[in-house]
Amino acid sequence: MLLAAPTPSPSPSFNADVVTPGVVGFLAMAVIAAATVLLIVDMNRRIRRARYRGEAEARIAEEERQRDQG
């Protein structure tokens, strides 16, 4: 005795707002994307600044070393 598997029938009251993010979802993703871009730009600025400080300190140390030796 084989039983046929029931096939689901589509709901007659399909509401697109229930299954799509809509304007609110788009705005939320836009805010998250903008915040991510701003954080990346700020991180790059801080890393660059730290690298320049390290290079300047190395230059100063080298100049002091040369001054002390000669």
mmCIF file as gemmi writes it, N, C-alpha and C atoms, coordinates in Angstrom:
data_model
loop_
_atom_site.group_PDB
_atom_site.id
_atom_site.type_symbol
_atom_site.label_atom_id
_atom_site.label_alt_id
_atom_site.label_comp_id
_atom_site.label_asym_id
_atom_site.label_entity_id
_atom_site.label_seq_id
_atom_site.pdbx_PDB_ins_code
_atom_site.Cartn_x
_atom_site.Cartn_y
_atom_site.Cartn_z
_atom_site.occupancy
_atom_site.B_iso_or_equiv
_atom_site.pdbx_formal_charge
_atom_site.auth_seq_id
_atom_site.auth_asym_id
_atom_site.pdbx_PDB_model_num
ATOM 1 N N . MET Axp A 1 ? 0.829 -1.169 0 1 0 ? 1 A 1
ATOM 2 C CA . MET Axp A 1 ? 0 0 0 1 0 ? 1 A 1
ATOM 3 C C . MET Axp A 1 ? 0.886 1.25 0 1 0 ? 1 A 1
ATOM 4 N N . LEU Axp A 2 ? 0.954 1.93 -1.112 1 0 ? 2 A 1
ATOM 5 C CA . LEU Axp A 2 ? 1.766 3.128 -1.245 1 0 ? 2 A 1
ATOM 6 C C . LEU Axp A 2 ? 0.913 4.357 -0.976 1 0 ? 2 A 1
ATOM 7 N N . LEU Axp A 3 ? 1.457 5.217 -0.11 1 0 ? 3 A 1
ATOM 8 C CA . LEU Axp A 3 ? 0.743 6.457 0.191 1 0 ? 3 A 1
ATOM 9 C C . LEU Axp A 3 ? 1.396 7.593 -0.593 1 0 ? 3 A 1
ATOM 10 N N . ALA Axp A 4 ? 0.603 8.372 -1.2 1 0 ? 4 A 1
ATOM 11 C CA . ALA Axp A 4 ? 1.111 9.519 -1.947 1 0 ? 4 A 1
ATOM 12 C C . ALA Axp A 4 ? 1.487 10.617 -0.961 1 0 ? 4 A 1
ATOM 13 N N . ALA Axp A 5 ? 2.656 11.207 -1.178 1 0 ? 5 A 1
ATOM 14 C CA . ALA Axp A 5 ? 3.092 12.299 -0.308 1 0 ? 5 A 1
ATOM 15 C C . ALA Axp A 5 ? 2.253 13.527 -0.62 1 0 ? 5 A 1
ATOM 16 N N . PRO Axp A 6 ? 1.754 14.176 0.401 1 0 ? 6 A 1
ATOM 17 C CA . PRO Axp A 6 ? 0.944 15.369 0.149 1 0 ? 6 A 1
ATOM 18 C C . PRO Axp A 6 ? 1.808 16.499 -0.385 1 0 ? 6 A 1
ATOM 19 N N . THR Axp A 7 ? 1.33 17.207 -1.346 1 0 ? 7 A 1
ATOM 20 C CA . THR Axp A 7 ? 2.062 18.344 -1.901 1 0 ? 7 A 1
ATOM 21 C C . THR Axp A 7 ? 1.518 19.61 -1.268 1 0 ? 7 A 1
ATOM 22 N N . PRO Axp A 8 ? 2.405 20.474 -0.835 1 0 ? 8 A 1
ATOM 23 C CA . PRO Axp A 8 ? 1.926 21.713 -0.208 1 0 ? 8 A 1
ATOM 24 C C . PRO Axp A 8 ? 1.302 22.627 -1.251 1 0 ? 8 A 1
ATOM 25 N N . SER Axp A 9 ? 0.284 23.277 -0.857 1 0 ? 9 A 1
ATOM 26 C CA . SER Axp A 9 ? -0.358 24.229 -1.761 1 0 ? 9 A 1
ATOM 27 C C . SER Axp A 9 ? 0.048 25.63 -1.347 1 0 ? 9 A 1
ATOM 28 N N . PRO Axp A 10 ? 0.242 26.519 -2.316 1 0 ? 10 A 1
ATOM 29 C CA . PRO Axp A 10 ? 0.645 27.881 -1.964 1 0 ? 10 A 1
ATOM 30 C C . PRO Axp A 10 ? -0.455 28.593 -1.189 1 0 ? 10 A 1
ATOM 31 N N . SER Axp A 11 ? 0 29.438 -0.306 1 0 ? 11 A 1
ATOM 32 C CA . SER Axp A 11 ? -0.942 30.196 0.51 1 0 ? 11 A 1
ATOM 33 C C . SER Axp A 11 ? -1.627 31.243 -0.366 1 0 ? 11 A 1
ATOM 34 N N . PRO Axp A 12 ? -2.93 31.338 -0.292 1 0 ? 12 A 1
ATOM 35 C CA . PRO Axp A 12 ? -3.617 32.325 -1.141 1 0 ? 12 A 1
ATOM 36 C C . PRO Axp A 12 ? -3.381 33.76 -0.692 1 0 ? 12 A 1
ATOM 37 N N . SER Axp A 13 ? -2.979 33.963 0.537 1 0 ? 13 A 1
ATOM 38 C CA . SER Axp A 13 ? -2.777 35.33 1.03 1 0 ? 13 A 1
ATOM 39 C C . SER Axp A 13 ? -1.284 35.633 1.127 1 0 ? 13 A 1
ATOM 40 N N . PHE Axp A 14 ? -0.585 35.643 -0.007 1 0 ? 14 A 1
ATOM 41 C CA . PHE Axp A 14 ? 0.843 35.92 -0.054 1 0 ? 14 A 1
ATOM 42 C C . PHE Axp A 14 ? 1.075 37.412 0.135 1 0 ? 14 A 1
ATOM 43 N N . ASN Axp A 15 ? 1.91 37.742 1.136 1 0 ? 15 A 1
ATOM 44 C CA . ASN Axp A 15 ? 2.22 39.139 1.414 1 0 ? 15 A 1
ATOM 45 C C . ASN Axp A 15 ? 3.723 39.336 1.199 1 0 ? 15 A 1
ATOM 46 N N . ALA Axp A 16 ? 4.089 40.136 0.222 1 0 ? 16 A 1
ATOM 47 C CA . ALA Axp A 16 ? 5.501 40.339 -0.12 1 0 ? 16 A 1
ATOM 48 C C . ALA Axp A 16 ? 6.269 40.996 1.018 1 0 ? 16 A 1
ATOM 49 N N . ASP Axp A 17 ? 5.624 41.799 1.841 1 0 ? 17 A 1
ATOM 50 C CA . ASP Axp A 17 ? 6.304 42.466 2.953 1 0 ? 17 A 1
ATOM 51 C C . ASP Axp A 17 ? 6.751 41.479 4.029 1 0 ? 17 A 1
ATOM 52 N N . VAL Axp A 18 ? 6.143 40.334 4.079 1 0 ? 18 A 1
ATOM 53 C CA . VAL Axp A 18 ? 6.489 39.341 5.095 1 0 ? 18 A 1
ATOM 54 C C . VAL Axp A 18 ? 7.789 38.63 4.721 1 0 ? 18 A 1
ATOM 55 N N . VAL Axp A 19 ? 8.056 38.435 3.448 1 0 ? 19 A 1
ATOM 56 C CA . VAL Axp A 19 ? 9.21 37.664 3.017 1 0 ? 19 A 1
ATOM 57 C C . VAL Axp A 19 ? 10.342 38.507 2.446 1 0 ? 19 A 1
ATOM 58 N N . THR Axp A 20 ? 10.162 39.815 2.307 1 0 ? 20 A 1
ATOM 59 C CA . THR Axp A 20 ? 11.215 40.677 1.792 1 0 ? 20 A 1
ATOM 60 C C . THR Axp A 20 ? 11.589 41.697 2.86 1 0 ? 20 A 1
ATOM 61 N N . PRO Axp A 21 ? 12.842 42.156 2.854 1 0 ? 21 A 1
ATOM 62 C CA . PRO Axp A 21 ? 13.254 43.1 3.886 1 0 ? 21 A 1
ATOM 63 C C . PRO Axp A 21 ? 12.626 44.488 3.726 1 0 ? 21 A 1
ATOM 64 N N . GLY Axp A 22 ? 12.317 44.864 2.524 1 0 ? 22 A 1
ATOM 65 C CA . GLY Axp A 22 ? 11.685 46.158 2.297 1 0 ? 22 A 1
ATOM 66 C C . GLY Axp A 22 ? 12.633 47.319 2.525 1 0 ? 22 A 1
ATOM 67 N N . VAL Axp A 23 ? 12.045 48.48 2.714 1 0 ? 23 A 1
ATOM 68 C CA . VAL Axp A 23 ? 12.812 49.712 2.872 1 0 ? 23 A 1
ATOM 69 C C . VAL Axp A 23 ? 13.602 49.689 4.175 1 0 ? 23 A 1
ATOM 70 N N . VAL Axp A 24 ? 13.019 49.177 5.237 1 0 ? 24 A 1
ATOM 71 C CA . VAL Axp A 24 ? 13.695 49.147 6.535 1 0 ? 24 A 1
ATOM 72 C C . VAL Axp A 24 ? 14.944 48.27 6.453 1 0 ? 24 A 1
ATOM 73 N N . GLY Axp A 25 ? 14.84 47.124 5.816 1 0 ? 25 A 1
ATOM 74 C CA . GLY Axp A 25 ? 15.993 46.25 5.659 1 0 ? 25 A 1
ATOM 75 C C . GLY Axp A 25 ? 17.079 46.886 4.815 1 0 ? 25 A 1
ATOM 76 N N . PHE Axp A 26 ? 16.675 47.566 3.76 1 0 ? 26 A 1
ATOM 77 C CA . PHE Axp A 26 ? 17.649 48.251 2.909 1 0 ? 26 A 1
ATOM 78 C C . PHE Axp A 26 ? 18.37 49.339 3.688 1 0 ? 26 A 1
ATOM 79 N N . LEU Axp A 27 ? 17.626 50.139 4.443 1 0 ? 27 A 1
ATOM 80 C CA . LEU Axp A 27 ? 18.247 51.21 5.22 1 0 ? 27 A 1
ATOM 81 C C . LEU Axp A 27 ? 19.178 50.652 6.298 1 0 ? 27 A 1
ATOM 82 N N . ALA Axp A 28 ? 18.783 49.561 6.923 1 0 ? 28 A 1
ATOM 83 C CA . ALA Axp A 28 ? 19.64 48.949 7.941 1 0 ? 28 A 1
ATOM 84 C C . ALA Axp A 28 ? 20.952 48.481 7.317 1 0 ? 28 A 1
ATOM 85 N N . MET Axp A 29 ? 20.883 47.836 6.168 1 0 ? 29 A 1
ATOM 86 C CA . MET Axp A 29 ? 22.096 47.367 5.497 1 0 ? 29 A 1
ATOM 87 C C . MET Axp A 29 ? 22.947 48.543 5.014 1 0 ? 29 A 1
ATOM 88 N N . ALA Axp A 30 ? 22.316 49.617 4.57 1 0 ? 30 A 1
ATOM 89 C CA . ALA Axp A 30 ? 23.062 50.796 4.13 1 0 ? 30 A 1
ATOM 90 C C . ALA Axp A 30 ? 23.815 51.423 5.303 1 0 ? 30 A 1
ATOM 91 N N . VAL Axp A 31 ? 23.184 51.48 6.468 1 0 ? 31 A 1
ATOM 92 C CA . VAL Axp A 31 ? 23.84 52.036 7.654 1 0 ? 31 A 1
ATOM 93 C C . VAL Axp A 31 ? 25.011 51.149 8.072 1 0 ? 31 A 1
ATOM 94 N N . ILE Axp A 32 ? 24.824 49.844 8.043 1 0 ? 32 A 1
ATOM 95 C CA . ILE Axp A 32 ? 25.898 48.924 8.411 1 0 ? 32 A 1
ATOM 96 C C . ILE Axp A 32 ? 27.061 49.054 7.426 1 0 ? 32 A 1
ATOM 97 N N . ALA Axp A 33 ? 26.76 49.161 6.138 1 0 ? 33 A 1
ATOM 98 C CA . ALA Axp A 33 ? 27.814 49.304 5.127 1 0 ? 33 A 1
ATOM 99 C C . ALA Axp A 33 ? 28.57 50.624 5.308 1 0 ? 33 A 1
ATOM 100 N N . ALA Axp A 34 ? 27.857 51.704 5.558 1 0 ? 34 A 1
ATOM 101 C CA . ALA Axp A 34 ? 28.505 53.005 5.754 1 0 ? 34 A 1
ATOM 102 C C . ALA Axp A 34 ? 29.386 52.982 7.001 1 0 ? 34 A 1
ATOM 103 N N . ALA Axp A 35 ? 28.898 52.383 8.072 1 0 ? 35 A 1
ATOM 104 C CA . ALA Axp A 35 ? 29.697 52.297 9.296 1 0 ? 35 A 1
ATOM 105 C C . ALA Axp A 35 ? 30.951 51.465 9.057 1 0 ? 35 A 1
ATOM 106 N N . THR Axp A 36 ? 30.832 50.392 8.305 1 0 ? 36 A 1
ATOM 107 C CA . THR Axp A 36 ? 31.986 49.545 8.006 1 0 ? 36 A 1
ATOM 108 C C . THR Axp A 36 ? 33.027 50.315 7.198 1 0 ? 36 A 1
ATOM 109 N N . VAL Axp A 37 ? 32.588 51.049 6.204 1 0 ? 37 A 1
ATOM 110 C CA . VAL Axp A 37 ? 33.519 51.838 5.385 1 0 ? 37 A 1
ATOM 111 C C . VAL Axp A 37 ? 34.217 52.886 6.243 1 0 ? 37 A 1
ATOM 112 N N . LEU Axp A 38 ? 33.476 53.578 7.103 1 0 ? 38 A 1
ATOM 113 C CA . LEU Axp A 38 ? 34.082 54.593 7.961 1 0 ? 38 A 1
ATOM 114 C C . LEU Axp A 38 ? 35.086 53.975 8.935 1 0 ? 38 A 1
ATOM 115 N N . LEU Axp A 39 ? 34.772 52.814 9.477 1 0 ? 39 A 1
ATOM 116 C CA . LEU Axp A 39 ? 35.707 52.138 10.382 1 0 ? 39 A 1
ATOM 117 C C . LEU Axp A 39 ? 36.981 51.72 9.652 1 0 ? 39 A 1
ATOM 118 N N . ILE Axp A 40 ? 36.856 51.249 8.421 1 0 ? 40 A 1
ATOM 119 C CA . ILE Axp A 40 ? 38.026 50.844 7.655 1 0 ? 40 A 1
ATOM 120 C C . ILE Axp A 40 ? 38.904 52.053 7.338 1 0 ? 40 A 1
ATOM 121 N N . VAL Axp A 41 ? 38.299 53.166 6.963 1 0 ? 41 A 1
ATOM 122 C CA . VAL Axp A 41 ? 39.062 54.382 6.671 1 0 ? 41 A 1
ATOM 123 C C . VAL Axp A 41 ? 39.784 54.859 7.924 1 0 ? 41 A 1
ATOM 124 N N . ASP Axp A 42 ? 39.101 54.861 9.063 1 0 ? 42 A 1
ATOM 125 C CA . ASP Axp A 42 ? 39.714 55.286 10.314 1 0 ? 42 A 1
ATOM 126 C C . ASP Axp A 42 ? 40.859 54.353 10.709 1 0 ? 42 A 1
ATOM 127 N N . MET Axp A 43 ? 40.666 53.044 10.538 1 0 ? 43 A 1
ATOM 128 C CA . MET Axp A 43 ? 41.709 52.08 10.869 1 0 ? 43 A 1
ATOM 129 C C . MET Axp A 43 ? 42.944 52.313 9.998 1 0 ? 43 A 1
ATOM 130 N N . ASN Axp A 44 ? 42.756 52.541 8.703 1 0 ? 44 A 1
ATOM 131 C CA . ASN Axp A 44 ? 43.887 52.805 7.814 1 0 ? 44 A 1
ATOM 132 C C . ASN Axp A 44 ? 44.631 54.071 8.224 1 0 ? 44 A 1
ATOM 133 N N . ARG Axp A 45 ? 43.892 55.101 8.613 1 0 ? 45 A 1
ATOM 134 C CA . ARG Axp A 45 ? 44.51 56.348 9.046 1 0 ? 45 A 1
ATOM 135 C C . ARG Axp A 45 ? 45.358 56.123 10.297 1 0 ? 45 A 1
ATOM 136 N N . ARG Axp A 46 ? 44.829 55.37 11.249 1 0 ? 46 A 1
ATOM 137 C CA . ARG Axp A 46 ? 45.566 55.111 12.498 1 0 ? 46 A 1
ATOM 138 C C . ARG Axp A 46 ? 46.8 54.258 12.25 1 0 ? 46 A 1
ATOM 139 N N . ILE Axp A 47 ? 46.69 53.258 11.39 1 0 ? 47 A 1
ATOM 140 C CA . ILE Axp A 47 ? 47.84 52.407 11.079 1 0 ? 47 A 1
ATOM 141 C C . ILE Axp A 47 ? 48.919 53.215 10.373 1 0 ? 47 A 1
ATOM 142 N N . ARG Axp A 48 ? 48.522 54.06 9.433 1 0 ? 48 A 1
ATOM 143 C CA . ARG Axp A 48 ? 49.483 54.9 8.717 1 0 ? 48 A 1
ATOM 144 C C . ARG Axp A 48 ? 50.187 55.843 9.682 1 0 ? 48 A 1
ATOM 145 N N . ARG Axp A 49 ? 49.432 56.438 10.589 1 0 ? 49 A 1
ATOM 146 C CA . ARG Axp A 49 ? 50.009 57.367 11.564 1 0 ? 49 A 1
ATOM 147 C C . ARG Axp A 49 ? 51.012 56.651 12.464 1 0 ? 49 A 1
ATOM 148 N N . ALA Axp A 50 ? 50.674 55.46 12.925 1 0 ? 50 A 1
ATOM 149 C CA . ALA Axp A 50 ? 51.581 54.692 13.78 1 0 ? 50 A 1
ATOM 150 C C . ALA Axp A 50 ? 52.853 54.319 13.016 1 0 ? 50 A 1
ATOM 151 N N . ARG Axp A 51 ? 52.73 53.958 11.744 1 0 ? 51 A 1
ATOM 152 C CA . ARG Axp A 51 ? 53.9 53.605 10.942 1 0 ? 51 A 1
ATOM 153 C C . ARG Axp A 51 ? 54.803 54.822 10.751 1 0 ? 51 A 1
ATOM 154 N N . TYR Axp A 52 ? 54.209 56.002 10.483 1 0 ? 52 A 1
ATOM 155 C CA . TYR Axp A 52 ? 55.015 57.201 10.31 1 0 ? 52 A 1
ATOM 156 C C . TYR Axp A 52 ? 55.732 57.569 11.605 1 0 ? 52 A 1
ATOM 157 N N . ARG Axp A 53 ? 55.045 57.411 12.734 1 0 ? 53 A 1
ATOM 158 C CA . ARG Axp A 53 ? 55.691 57.695 14.02 1 0 ? 53 A 1
ATOM 159 C C . ARG Axp A 53 ? 56.875 56.764 14.248 1 0 ? 53 A 1
ATOM 160 N N . GLY Axp A 54 ? 56.701 55.495 13.919 1 0 ? 54 A 1
ATOM 161 C CA . GLY Axp A 54 ? 57.795 54.535 14.069 1 0 ? 54 A 1
ATOM 162 C C . GLY Axp A 54 ? 58.971 54.885 13.187 1 0 ? 54 A 1
ATOM 163 N N . GLU Axp A 55 ? 58.696 55.291 11.954 1 0 ? 55 A 1
ATOM 164 C CA . GLU Axp A 55 ? 59.775 55.685 11.051 1 0 ? 55 A 1
ATOM 165 C C . GLU Axp A 55 ? 60.482 56.937 11.55 1 0 ? 55 A 1
ATOM 166 N N . ALA Axp A 56 ? 59.729 57.9 12.073 1 0 ? 56 A 1
ATOM 167 C CA . ALA Axp A 56 ? 60.329 59.125 12.593 1 0 ? 56 A 1
ATOM 168 C C . ALA Axp A 56 ? 61.183 58.827 13.816 1 0 ? 56 A 1
ATOM 169 N N . GLU Axp A 57 ? 60.705 57.971 14.7 1 0 ? 57 A 1
ATOM 170 C CA . GLU Axp A 57 ? 61.49 57.606 15.882 1 0 ? 57 A 1
ATOM 171 C C . GLU Axp A 57 ? 62.769 56.887 15.479 1 0 ? 57 A 1
ATOM 172 N N . ALA Axp A 58 ? 62.702 56.037 14.466 1 0 ? 58 A 1
ATOM 173 C CA . ALA Axp A 58 ? 63.904 55.342 13.998 1 0 ? 58 A 1
ATOM 174 C C . ALA Axp A 58 ? 64.899 56.329 13.406 1 0 ? 58 A 1
ATOM 175 N N . ARG Axp A 59 ? 64.409 57.315 12.648 1 0 ? 59 A 1
ATOM 176 C CA . ARG Axp A 59 ? 65.292 58.335 12.081 1 0 ? 59 A 1
ATOM 177 C C . ARG Axp A 59 ? 65.968 59.152 13.177 1 0 ? 59 A 1
ATOM 178 N N . ILE Axp A 60 ? 65.198 59.547 14.186 1 0 ? 60 A 1
ATOM 179 C CA . ILE Axp A 60 ? 65.748 60.34 15.293 1 0 ? 60 A 1
ATOM 180 C C . ILE Axp A 60 ? 66.792 59.523 16.049 1 0 ? 60 A 1
ATOM 181 N N . ALA Axp A 61 ? 66.492 58.261 16.299 1 0 ? 61 A 1
ATOM 182 C CA . ALA Axp A 61 ? 67.445 57.401 17.005 1 0 ? 61 A 1
ATOM 183 C C . ALA Axp A 61 ? 68.727 57.25 16.195 1 0 ? 61 A 1
ATOM 184 N N . GLU Axp A 62 ? 68.605 57.1 14.886 1 0 ? 62 A 1
ATOM 185 C CA . GLU Axp A 62 ? 69.788 56.982 14.021 1 0 ? 62 A 1
ATOM 186 C C . GLU Axp A 62 ? 70.607 58.27 14.041 1 0 ? 62 A 1
ATOM 187 N N . GLU Axp A 63 ? 69.944 59.425 13.991 1 0 ? 63 A 1
ATOM 188 C CA . GLU Axp A 63 ? 70.654 60.704 14.04 1 0 ? 63 A 1
ATOM 189 C C . GLU Axp A 63 ? 71.366 60.883 15.374 1 0 ? 63 A 1
ATOM 190 N N . GLU Axp A 64 ? 70.723 60.499 16.471 1 0 ? 64 A 1
ATOM 191 C CA . GLU Axp A 64 ? 71.353 60.606 17.785 1 0 ? 64 A 1
ATOM 192 C C . GLU Axp A 64 ? 72.554 59.673 17.885 1 0 ? 64 A 1
ATOM 193 N N . ARG Axp A 65 ? 72.427 58.481 17.334 1 0 ? 65 A 1
ATOM 194 C CA . ARG Axp A 65 ? 73.526 57.529 17.347 1 0 ? 65 A 1
ATOM 195 C C . ARG Axp A 65 ? 74.722 58.078 16.555 1 0 ? 65 A 1
ATOM 196 N N . GLN Axp A 66 ? 74.437 58.684 15.391 1 0 ? 66 A 1
ATOM 197 C CA . GLN Axp A 66 ? 75.521 59.248 14.582 1 0 ? 66 A 1
ATOM 198 C C . GLN Axp A 66 ? 76.154 60.448 15.275 1 0 ? 66 A 1
ATOM 199 N N . ARG Axp A 67 ? 75.354 61.245 15.955 1 0 ? 67 A 1
ATOM 200 C CA . ARG Axp A 67 ? 75.862 62.422 16.664 1 0 ? 67 A 1
ATOM 201 C C . ARG Axp A 67 ? 76.749 62.01 17.831 1 0 ? 67 A 1
ATOM 202 N N . ASP Axp A 68 ? 76.356 60.948 18.542 1 0 ? 68 A 1
ATOM 203 C CA . ASP Axp A 68 ? 77.141 60.477 19.676 1 0 ? 68 A 1
ATOM 204 C C . ASP Axp A 68 ? 78.45 59.847 19.237 1 0 ? 68 A 1
ATOM 205 N N . GLN Axp A 69 ? 78.464 59.209 18.077 1 0 ? 69 A 1
ATOM 206 C CA . GLN Axp A 69 ? 79.677 58.56 17.595 1 0 ? 69 A 1
ATOM 207 C C . GLN Axp A 69 ? 80.644 59.555 16.964 1 0 ? 69 A 1
ATOM 208 N N . GLY Axp A 70 ? 80.161 60.595 16.393 1 0 ? 70 A 1
ATOM 209 C CA . GLY Axp A 70 ? 81.064 61.479 15.66 1 0 ? 70 A 1
ATOM 210 C C . GLY Axp A 70 ? 81.031 62.861 16.044 1 0 ? 70 A 1
